[in-house]
Amino acid sequence: MSRLDSFIRRMTAQRDILDHVCTEVAKMEGPVVELGLGNGRTFHHLRERLPGRRIVAFDRALAAHASSIPEAENLVLGEIRETASRFIGIDAALVHADIGTGYEDLDAVTSTWLPDLIARLLRVGGIAVSGTPLDHPQLQRLPPPPSVPADRYFVCRRV
């Protein structure tokens, strides 16, 4: 599969899962946490799906389109592992993480800390959506919507 086709499949899976979980997330209290703002497409999508909800976005540096930049108090720049750790206990209703690199060795390192960070950011019953697997005893894997192939994108609930 070409990298372009892989990207399109990943973005389609991301959108379909976020659309699927946003109905449930809308009924929960707590902010949304976006780990990996990037160019802001997902932030923009979440802002439309969850109007009025606080969305705290993290990234190493600001590279988002001007229309997709959170308010200054909801934008946290720096190494995500360190900066997001300061928000442990925020009781997020949703944490979305799209910080995979596509390089197995780098993503393996991220997998050593990301699941625990996400579990500690979420409220009990909150939803995690990630481009990389989230293996953690407090994160129960959920099936994706039928449109998303298994292991293309991951959905979990904090138990």
Buried (B, 14 or more C-beta within 10 A) or exposed (E): EEEEEEEEBBBBBBBBBBEBBBEBBBEBEBBBBBBBBBEBBBBBBBBEBBEEBBBBBBBEEEEBEEEBBBEEEBBBEEEBBEBBBEBEEBBBBBBBBBBBEEEEEEBEEBBEEBBBBBBBBBBEEBBBBBBBBBEBEBBEBBEBEEEBEEEBBBBBBBE
